[in-house]
């Protein structure tokens, strides 16, 4: 789609943007775009952290009704005596 674009095409696009928005508004436009990108990045980090917290809480053992954590039954002892 964009294989035929050269440096001249980019220069023309930048000139059109300059004419549309004006030189005075370009710094404000760039600043607002930077702030939007910063907010978006921080929201993505927060969502990722929330997902990690919810995943780790789902893996944690849950308490039983008595308020104690469930334990596994102990293994039976094995005898060292070969005759048994």
C-alpha distance (Angstrom), angle and dihedral (degrees) to the residues before:
residue distance angle dihedral
X1 . . .
X2 3.82 . .
X3 3.82 98.4 .
X4 3.81 94.7 110.5
X5 3.81 96.3 53.2
X6 3.79 117.3 115.4
X7 3.79 135.1 -178.0
X8 3.79 90.3 -86.8
X9 3.78 91.1 59.2
X10 3.79 90.6 53.4
X11 3.79 90.7 49.0
X12 3.82 91.2 52.8
X13 3.81 91.5 48.7
X14 3.81 90.9 50.7
X15 3.83 90.6 49.2
X16 3.82 90.9 51.8
X17 3.81 90.8 49.9
X18 3.81 89.8 49.6
X19 3.80 90.6 51.6
X20 3.81 93.5 46.8
X21 3.79 98.7 47.3
X22 3.78 102.1 24.4
X23 3.79 128.0 -131.1
X24 3.82 93.3 -87.6
X25 3.80 95.0 57.1
X26 3.82 98.3 45.4
X27 3.85 96.3 79.9
X28 3.82 90.8 49.7
X29 3.80 89.9 47.5
X30 3.81 91.7 50.4
X31 3.82 91.1 47.1
X32 3.80 93.1 51.3
X33 3.80 91.1 47.5
X34 3.82 90.1 51.1
X35 3.80 91.8 49.7
X36 3.80 90.9 48.6
X37 3.80 91.1 50.7
X38 3.83 90.7 48.7
X39 3.82 92.0 50.7
X40 3.80 91.2 46.7
X41 3.82 91.7 50.4
X42 3.81 92.9 49.1
X43 3.81 91.5 48.5
X44 3.80 90.6 51.0
X45 3.83 90.6 51.3
X46 3.81 90.4 49.2
X47 3.81 92.4 49.6
X48 3.81 90.3 49.1
X49 3.82 90.9 49.8
X50 3.82 90.8 48.4
X51 3.82 90.1 51.6
X52 3.81 91.3 50.6
X53 3.81 91.4 49.1
X54 3.80 93.1 49.2
X55 3.81 91.5 46.7
X56 3.80 92.6 50.5
X57 3.80 92.5 47.3
X58 3.81 90.3 51.1
X59 3.82 90.4 54.6
X60 3.83 94.5 48.6
X61 3.83 115.8 101.0
X62 3.77 114.8 -102.6
X63 3.78 125.3 -132.2
X64 3.81 120.3 -111.4
X65 3.79 124.7 -124.5
X66 3.81 91.5 -90.1
X67 3.79 90.2 58.4
X68 3.80 96.0 -111.9
X69 3.75 127.5 112.7
X70 3.79 115.8 -108.3
X71 3.80 115.9 -105.6
X72 3.78 131.6 -160.3
X73 3.81 120.3 -111.8
X74 3.81 113.3 -101.1
X75 3.78 117.8 -105.5
X76 3.82 116.6 -109.1
X77 3.80 114.5 -103.1
X78 3.74 117.5 -104.9
X79 3.74 121.4 -139.4
X80 3.79 121.0 -123.9
X81 3.82 89.4 -151.2
X82 3.84 109.4 104.1
X83 3.84 92.6 -156.0
X84 3.79 94.2 65.6
